[in-house]
């Protein structure tokens, strides 16, 4: 997801599958038992030029361009792949524009699973190719359970397979162990109440405070980083974030308001790419950031060691400690050309080698279980943090078509008024802000999707997070 966007390891215990996968039961799916047999014929004349749309961080894009694509092209010399790396939310915009033009071309796209509903429920209808028939030949023989559950979910809800799980992503919380120790704190906060207490102690000892992804939809950002972070907090407080205004949502925003006393000034610019301040002493605690930053922070020029860099699932809420399961899915747009070549590229990206290399080099959580076999034995703090996060529970954001408007309303009507303006609203204003935001969202759905959908939205039990 690029706001531009990321995802997620390094060390594994000897003689067992990659750490966190050992904590979950692997779900087997029966496919072709020998080799890869594409649903379509792969014969074509001349070179096929594939455009691969994705939203990647700079380090991720570099690896895809310099490693993955050359490997694929060496296996398929008649196919050339160009990475089209776009900003967060831009994949949907570009694909919809191509669909309307009637000139889709040879495209494979990676889309944030939190935003895939925009393409399935677009004003033009579902613009994704139905790939149910080709799925057995393209997907790995075994998927991690979250990925398998996602496939089952789309078959149940959408009536077929329109996208493939590609890479998983779970946000974690990061802290500077040295700064915590200097303040007399021996372990990171287990819940939000303890986090507030620890921040008070850090402040009293002269240490820097808390960094969040608080840029909202200002300064060239889309708001997706901030909205997604708030979504997880609301879920942990028992809320339904898309409803905006139930009791859990209220209590979550009240806690964020209390924590804001200890936000570092740069939180107003924070997004998924903000993390280096942890290495240079600009903040002691980085709440909610993706695992891909581990490789960067432990490499030059930061060179943080595991004795200094701390990472763990993060604080639990009063209701649960569940974590958002982010990541990307792969799809082929309707009307795409040279489908056999597109199938070959998807099969490569989901294959054991590519999934293993992105796991080791980018800390992307592989959805292909075979990628975890016989990895180098290292003691990974990411391994432990991911195991613990998964044990607490993971969920998907409901793939509604109006997610962008929800995000905009939450930012403009709530977050910005509390945390981004020079004359911020106060604690006592939070209930009325949430109520107004819910009403604005209801009115939008009523106007654009009709009374039946607006009535559904007005029930706080609908459009709830999906446990996987």
C-alpha positions as semicolon CSV with decimal commas, in nm:
position;residue;x (nm);y (nm);z (nm)
1;X;0,000;0,000;0,000
2;X;0,206;0,312;-0,096
3;X;0,025;0,655;0,122
4;X;0,310;0,517;-0,109
5;X;0,291;0,158;0,098
6;X;0,458;-0,131;0,273
7;X;0,428;-0,466;0,437
8;X;0,678;-0,712;0,636
9;X;1,182;-1,117;0,963
10;X;1,474;-1,240;0,980
11;X;1,550;-1,511;1,228
12;X;1,406;-1,856;1,256
13;X;1,453;-2,129;1,507
14;X;1,633;-2,437;1,380
15;X;1,455;-2,745;1,250
16;X;1,103;-2,607;1,240
17;X;0,889;-2,401;1,000
18;X;0,931;-2,028;1,011
19;X;0,841;-1,930;1,367
20;X;0,497;-1,773;1,361
21;X;0,359;-2,026;1,114
22;X;0,429;-2,303;1,364
23;X;0,167;-2,141;1,587
24;X;-0,114;-2,199;1,339
25;X;-0,261;-2,507;1,179
26;X;-0,184;-2,522;0,810
27;X;-0,483;-2,559;0,584
28;X;-0,420;-2,779;0,283
29;X;-0,585;-2,713;-0,050
30;X;-0,584;-2,975;-0,323
31;X;-0,442;-2,861;-0,656
32;X;-0,267;-3,023;-0,950
33;X;-0,009;-3,259;-0,808
34;X;0,264;-3,221;-1,068
35;X;0,396;-2,902;-1,224
36;X;0,207;-2,597;-1,343
37;X;-0,065;-2,639;-1,602
38;X;-0,204;-2,298;-1,701
39;X;-0,575;-2,274;-1,763
40;X;-0,503;-2,109;-2,098
41;X;-0,247;-2,201;-2,360
42;X;0,082;-2,013;-2,306
43;X;0,183;-1,995;-2,670
44;X;0,208;-1,646;-2,820
45;X;0,394;-1,467;-3,095
46;X;0,662;-1,215;-3,005
47;X;0,732;-1,057;-2,668
48;X;0,447;-0,998;-2,425
49;X;0,479;-0,680;-2,219
50;X;0,311;-0,706;-1,879
51;X;0,245;-0,405;-1,660
52;X;0,250;-0,496;-1,291
53;X;0,060;-0,237;-1,089
54;X;0,151;-0,219;-0,720
55;X;0,191;0,027;-0,434
56;X;0,533;-0,037;-0,279
57;X;0,787;0,131;-0,057
58;X;1,110;0,233;-0,231
59;X;1,307;-0,060;-0,089
60;X;1,032;-0,300;-0,194
61;X;1,012;-0,160;-0,546
62;X;1,390;-0,188;-0,581
63;X;1,381;-0,555;-0,484
64;X;1,095;-0,632;-0,722
65;X;1,271;-0,454;-1,010
66;X;1,621;-0,588;-0,946
67;X;1,549;-0,940;-0,823
68;X;1,198;-1,076;-0,877
69;X;1,129;-0,948;-1,227
70;X;1,470;-1,059;-1,367
71;X;1,415;-1,405;-1,218
72;X;1,076;-1,433;-1,384
73;X;1,201;-1,302;-1,719
74;X;1,486;-1,554;-1,716
75;X;1,228;-1,832;-1,683
76;X;0,999;-1,677;-1,946
77;X;1,224;-1,503;-2,203
78;X;0,925;-1,412;-2,418
79;X;0,764;-1,204;-2,142
80;X;0,878;-0,861;-2,022
81;X;0,743;-0,712;-1,697
82;X;0,734;-0,343;-1,603
83;X;0,655;-0,245;-1,245
84;X;0,411;0,047;-1,230
85;X;0,455;0,166;-0,871
86;X;0,179;0,406;-0,766
87;X;0,061;0,578;-0,450
88;X;-0,178;0,442;-0,190
89;X;-0,527;0,400;-0,333
90;X;-0,405;0,478;-0,685
91;X;-0,421;0,118;-0,808
92;X;-0,801;0,124;-0,794
93;X;-0,818;0,464;-0,963
94;X;-0,590;0,357;-1,248
95;X;-0,761;0,023;-1,307
96;X;-1,106;0,182;-1,315
97;X;-0,981;0,440;-1,566
98;X;-0,838;0,167;-1,788
99;X;-1,163;-0,029;-1,770
100;X;-1,362;0,276;-1,879
101;X;-1,122;0,336;-2,167
102;X;-1,177;-0,017;-2,295
103;X;-0,801;-0,059;-2,339
104;X;-0,687;-0,260;-2,040
105;X;-0,390;-0,437;-2,194
106;X;-0,171;-0,699;-2,027
107;X;-0,203;-0,614;-1,658
108;X;-0,154;-0,792;-1,328
109;X;-0,225;-0,577;-1,025
110;X;-0,152;-0,600;-0,655
111;X;-0,417;-0,428;-0,446
112;X;-0,444;-0,360;-0,074
113;X;-0,692;-0,615;0,056
114;X;-0,852;-0,335;0,259
115;X;-0,951;-0,155;-0,062
116;X;-1,042;-0,438;-0,299
117;X;-1,412;-0,366;-0,250
118;X;-1,375;-0,048;-0,455
119;X;-1,312;-0,263;-0,763
120;X;-1,574;-0,527;-0,690
121;X;-1,850;-0,277;-0,608
122;X;-1,751;-0,002;-0,850
123;X;-2,009;0,202;-1,041
124;X;-1,914;-0,012;-1,343
125;X;-1,977;-0,330;-1,147
126;X;-1,712;-0,589;-1,063
127;X;-1,413;-0,508;-1,284
128;X;-1,207;-0,811;-1,175
129;X;-1,174;-1,117;-1,397
130;X;-1,332;-1,432;-1,255
131;X;-1,033;-1,662;-1,203
132;X;-1,212;-1,947;-1,027
133;X;-1,132;-2,198;-1,303
134;X;-0,762;-2,115;-1,316
135;X;-0,716;-2,088;-0,938
136;X;-0,618;-2,452;-0,872
137;X;-0,326;-2,422;-1,115
138;X;-0,203;-2,088;-0,985
139;X;-0,234;-2,093;-0,608
140;X;0,013;-2,277;-0,382
141;X;-0,075;-2,627;-0,267
142;X;-0,092;-2,507;0,094
143;X;-0,181;-2,162;0,220
144;X;-0,144;-2,018;0,566
145;X;-0,487;-2,024;0,736
146;X;-0,554;-1,650;0,707
147;X;-0,501;-1,668;0,331
148;X;-0,713;-1,979;0,299
149;X;-0,990;-1,813;0,499
150;X;-0,972;-1,510;0,271
151;X;-1,024;-1,734;-0,035
152;X;-1,319;-1,904;0,134
153;X;-1,463;-1,565;0,223
154;X;-1,450;-1,430;-0,132
155;X;-1,604;-1,749;-0,272
156;X;-1,890;-1,721;-0,023
157;X;-1,949;-1,347;-0,054
158;X;-1,861;-1,284;-0,420
159;X;-1,961;-1,622;-0,565
160;X;-1,618;-1,711;-0,699
161;X;-1,247;-1,630;-0,690
162;X;-1,159;-1,287;-0,826
163;X;-0,827;-1,230;-0,649
164;X;-0,545;-1,432;-0,496
165;X;-0,379;-1,368;-0,157
166;X;-0,029;-1,237;-0,234
167;X;0,141;-1,110;0,081
168;X;0,024;-1,071;0,439
169;X;0,105;-0,783;0,670
170;X;0,049;-0,730;1,042
171;X;0,128;-0,399;1,216
172;X;0,352;-0,410;1,523
173;X;0,465;-0,165;1,790
174;X;0,828;-0,056;1,817
175;X;1,030;0,104;2,096
176;X;1,380;0,213;2,189
177;X;1,495;-0,016;2,469
178;X;1,770;0,222;2,578
179;X;1,530;0,513;2,625
180;X;1,288;0,293;2,816
181;X;1,566;0,163;3,041
182;X;1,693;0,515;3,108
183;X;1,344;0,602;3,231
184;X;1,336;0,294;3,455
185;X;1,083;0,103;3,244
186;X;1,175;-0,264;3,199
187;X;0,914;-0,376;2,944
188;X;0,686;-0,220;2,681
189;X;0,325;-0,138;2,774
190;X;0,086;-0,433;2,770
191;X;-0,228;-0,220;2,733
192;X;-0,329;0,138;2,661
193;X;-0,361;0,235;3,027
194;X;-0,005;0,120;3,092
195;X;0,106;0,297;2,773
196;X;-0,033;0,623;2,907
197;X;0,146;0,568;3,239
198;X;0,475;0,483;3,067
199;X;0,454;0,793;2,851
200;X;0,404;1,003;3,163
201;X;0,717;0,847;3,314
202;X;0,920;0,895;2,995
203;X;0,813;1,258;2,984
204;X;0,910;1,314;3,348
205;X;1,255;1,166;3,278
206;X;1,313;1,393;2,980
207;X;1,270;1,120;2,718
208;X;1,084;1,172;2,390
209;X;0,730;1,044;2,355
210;X;0,498;0,866;2,112
211;X;0,496;0,867;1,732
212;X;0,182;0,770;1,542
213;X;0,077;0,780;1,177
214;X;-0,104;1,109;1,225
215;X;-0,057;1,287;0,890
216;X;-0,422;1,221;0,811
217;X;-0,519;1,337;0,460
218;X;-0,296;1,645;0,474
219;X;0,044;1,723;0,325
220;X;-0,011;1,510;0,018
221;X;-0,123;1,201;0,210
222;X;-0,445;1,014;0,143
223;X;-0,537;0,950;0,505
224;X;-0,518;0,572;0,471
225;X;-0,232;0,535;0,720
226;X;-0,408;0,728;0,995
227;X;-0,751;0,578;0,930
228;X;-0,615;0,223;0,931
229;X;-0,432;0,280;1,260
230;X;-0,748;0,419;1,420
231;X;-0,945;0,123;1,283
232;X;-0,732;-0,123;1,481
233;X;-0,757;0,080;1,802
234;X;-1,136;0,100;1,770
235;X;-1,159;-0,277;1,721
236;X;-0,946;-0,335;2,031
237;X;-1,188;-0,119;2,229
238;X;-1,480;-0,328;2,101
239;X;-1,595;-0,083;1,836
240;X;-1,717;-0,115;1,480
241;X;-1,499;0,148;1,310
242;X;-1,707;0,177;0,993
243;X;-2,008;0,272;1,205
244;X;-1,783;0,539;1,365
245;X;-2,011;0,609;1,659
246;X;-2,065;0,306;1,881
247;X;-1,940;0,295;2,241
248;X;-1,615;0,119;2,149
249;X;-1,535;0,382;1,887
250;X;-1,600;0,655;2,145
251;X;-1,379;0,500;2,412
252;X;-1,100;0,444;2,158
253;X;-1,100;0,808;2,048
254;X;-1,104;0,922;2,410
255;X;-0,792;0,714;2,476
256;X;-0,620;0,853;2,166
257;X;-0,701;1,201;2,293
258;X;-0,539;1,125;2,630
259;X;-0,232;0,978;2,460
260;X;-0,202;1,288;2,241
261;X;-0,053;1,479;2,536
262;X;0,262;1,277;2,468
263;X;0,268;1,275;2,088
264;X;0,597;1,402;1,947
265;X;0,547;1,712;1,727
266;X;0,622;1,523;1,405
267;X;0,316;1,301;1,449
268;X;0,134;1,548;1,224
269;X;0,352;1,425;0,938
270;X;0,349;1,057;1,035
271;X;0,250;0,785;0,788
272;X;0,362;0,430;0,708
273;X;0,704;0,557;0,596
274;X;0,781;0,730;0,928
275;X;1,011;0,528;1,151
276;X;1,375;0,649;1,138
277;X;1,316;0,883;1,433
278;X;1,322;0,576;1,655
279;X;1,687;0,521;1,561
280;X;1,800;0,882;1,607
281;X;1,622;0,956;1,934
282;X;1,326;1,160;1,808
283;X;1,077;0,935;1,986
284;X;1,091;0,641;2,225
285;X;0,776;0,460;2,114
286;X;0,642;0,404;1,762
287;X;0,287;0,281;1,777
288;X;0,164;0,079;1,481
289;X;0,417;0,032;1,204
290;X;0,466;-0,246;0,954
291;X;0,736;-0,516;0,994
292;X;0,923;-0,413;0,678
293;X;1,099;-0,143;0,882
294;X;1,298;-0,402;1,080
295;X;1,543;-0,470;0,798
296;X;1,589;-0,097;0,740
297;X;1,644;-0,002;1,105
298;X;1,895;-0,282;1,160
299;X;2,095;-0,193;0,848
300;X;2,316;0,102;0,755
301;X;2,294;0,390;0,833
302;X;2,090;0,315;1,148
303;X;2,239;-0,021;1,251
304;X;2,009;-0,069;1,549
305;X;2,083;-0,393;1,731
306;X;1,824;-0,614;1,897
307;X;1,960;-0,482;2,227
308;X;1,830;-0,137;2,134
309;X;1,539;-0,200;1,897
310;X;1,234;-0,349;2,062
311;X;0,929;-0,480;1,878
312;X;0,617;-0,655;2,005
313;X;0,248;-0,685;1,910
314;X;0,160;-0,369;2,094
315;X;-0,087;-0,275;2,367
316;X;-0,414;-0,463;2,398
317;X;-0,742;-0,282;2,432
318;X;-0,994;-0,342;2,709
319;X;-1,192;-0,582;2,485
320;X;-0,922;-0,758;2,279
321;X;-0,570;-0,738;2,142
322;X;-0,667;-0,826;1,784
323;X;-0,458;-0,707;1,492
324;X;-0,545;-0,593;1,145
325;X;-0,440;-0,839;0,876
326;X;-0,322;-0,617;0,595
327;X;-0,137;-0,703;0,280
328;X;-0,209;-0,729;-0,089
329;X;-0,404;-0,953;-0,323
330;X;-0,334;-1,016;-0,692
331;X;-0,593;-0,985;-0,966
332;X;-0,638;-0,961;-1,342
333;X;-0,872;-0,685;-1,464
334;X;-1,159;-0,775;-1,694
335;X;-1,064;-0,728;-2,057
336;X;-0,695;-0,794;-1,998
337;X;-0,499;-0,937;-2,291
338;X;-0,236;-1,214;-2,309
339;X;-0,398;-1,393;-2,016
340;X;-0,166;-1,699;-2,037
341;X;0,133;-1,475;-1,969
342;X;-0,049;-1,306;-1,683
343;X;-0,123;-1,646;-1,533
344;X;0,243;-1,741;-1,555
345;X;0,347;-1,424;-1,371
346;X;0,092;-1,476;-1,093
347;X;0,200;-1,839;-1,054
348;X;0,560;-1,719;-1,021
349;X;0,476;-1,454;-0,758
350;X;0,287;-1,708;-0,549
351;X;0,554;-1,974;-0,593
352;X;0,782;-2,098;-0,318
353;X;1,098;-1,923;-0,440
354;X;0,951;-1,574;-0,482
355;X;0,756;-1,595;-0,157
356;X;1,065;-1,714;0,029
357;X;1,282;-1,435;-0,109
358;X;1,036;-1,159;-0,025
359;X;0,995;-1,308;0,322
360;X;1,371;-1,300;0,388
361;X;1,456;-0,975;0,211
362;X;1,146;-0,761;0,266
363;X;0,992;-0,922;0,577
364;X;0,671;-0,986;0,383
365;X;0,467;-1,255;0,553
366;X;0,444;-1,532;0,293
367;X;0,106;-1,687;0,217
368;X;0,275;-1,995;0,064
369;X;0,349;-2,236;0,347
370;X;0,625;-2,415;0,156
371;X;0,831;-2,094;0,168
372;X;0,892;-2,145;0,539
373;X;1,072;-2,477;0,504
374;X;1,447;-2,502;0,577
375;X;1,510;-2,132;0,628
376;X;1,831;-2,008;0,793
377;X;1,823;-2,049;1,170
378;X;1,827;-1,704;1,323
379;X;1,677;-1,564;1,640
380;X;1,422;-1,321;1,506
381;X;1,245;-1,069;1,722
382;X;1,002;-1,026;1,434
383;X;0,929;-1,398;1,447
384;X;0,828;-1,375;1,813
385;X;0,628;-1,055;1,769
386;X;0,427;-1,199;1,479
387;X;0,358;-1,523;1,667
388;X;0,228;-1,326;1,961
389;X;0,016;-1,096;1,744
390;X;-0,146;-1,386;1,560
391;X;-0,215;-1,564;1,889
392;X;-0,411;-1,259;2,005
393;X;-0,631;-1,269;1,693
394;X;-0,637;-1,112;1,345
395;X;-0,916;-0,954;1,142
396;X;-0,986;-0,808;0,798
397;X;-1,149;-0,474;0,735
398;X;-1,487;-0,524;0,568
399;X;-1,437;-0,465;0,190
400;X;-1,707;-0,202;0,145
401;X;-1,712;0,010;-0,173
402;X;-1,734;0,337;0,021
403;X;-1,414;0,292;0,222
404;X;-1,251;0,604;0,072
405;X;-1,543;0,825;0,175
406;X;-1,542;0,671;0,525
407;X;-1,173;0,747;0,550
408;X;-1,226;1,107;0,433
409;X;-1,511;1,170;0,677
410;X;-1,322;1,016;0,970
411;X;-1,022;1,237;0,893
412;X;-1,203;1,563;0,816
413;X;-1,482;1,543;1,073
414;X;-1,302;1,376;1,364
415;X;-0,923;1,335;1,356
416;X;-0,831;1,666;1,197
417;X;-1,060;1,862;1,428
418;X;-0,902;1,696;1,731
419;X;-0,537;1,667;1,634
420;X;-0,448;1,864;1,321
421;X;-0,603;2,210;1,357
422;X;-0,445;2,504;1,540
423;X;-0,763;2,538;1,748
424;X;-0,843;2,176;1,829
425;X;-1,169;2,046;1,965
426;X;-1,162;1,912;2,319
427;X;-1,226;1,583;2,496
428;X;-1,588;1,677;2,561
429;X;-1,644;1,731;2,188
430;X;-1,558;1,373;2,090
431;X;-1,915;1,229;2,119
432;X;-2,065;1,502;1,901
433;X;-1,784;1,473;1,644
434;X;-1,837;1,097;1,612
435;X;-2,213;1,140;1,590
436;X;-2,179;1,399;1,313
437;X;-1,933;1,177;1,124
438;X;-2,169;0,881;1,144
439;X;-2,456;1,094;1,016
440;X;-2,242;1,224;0,728
441;X;-2,151;0,867;0,635
442;X;-2,517;0,761;0,651
443;X;-2,618;1,050;0,426
444;X;-2,346;0,961;0,175
445;X;-2,457;0,597;0,154
446;X;-2,822;0,702;0,129
447;X;-2,746;0,937;-0,160
448;X;-2,512;0,706;-0,349
449;X;-2,625;0,352;-0,259
450;X;-2,992;0,388;-0,166
451;X;-3,213;0,353;0,140
452;X;-3,165;-0,023;0,184
453;X;-2,788;0,011;0,216
454;X;-2,821;0,319;0,438
455;X;-3,050;0,124;0,670
456;X;-2,795;-0,156;0,686
457;X;-2,526;0,095;0,770
458;X;-2,731;0,237;1,056
459;X;-2,706;-0,096;1,240
460;X;-2,374;-0,104;1,431
461;X;-2,357;-0,482;1,390
462;X;-2,331;-0,459;1,010
463;X;-2,005;-0,406;0,822
464;X;-1,814;-0,531;1,126
465;X;-1,451;-0,651;1,105
466;X;-1,410;-1,003;0,965
467;X;-1,227;-1,243;1,195
468;X;-0,990;-1,476;1,011
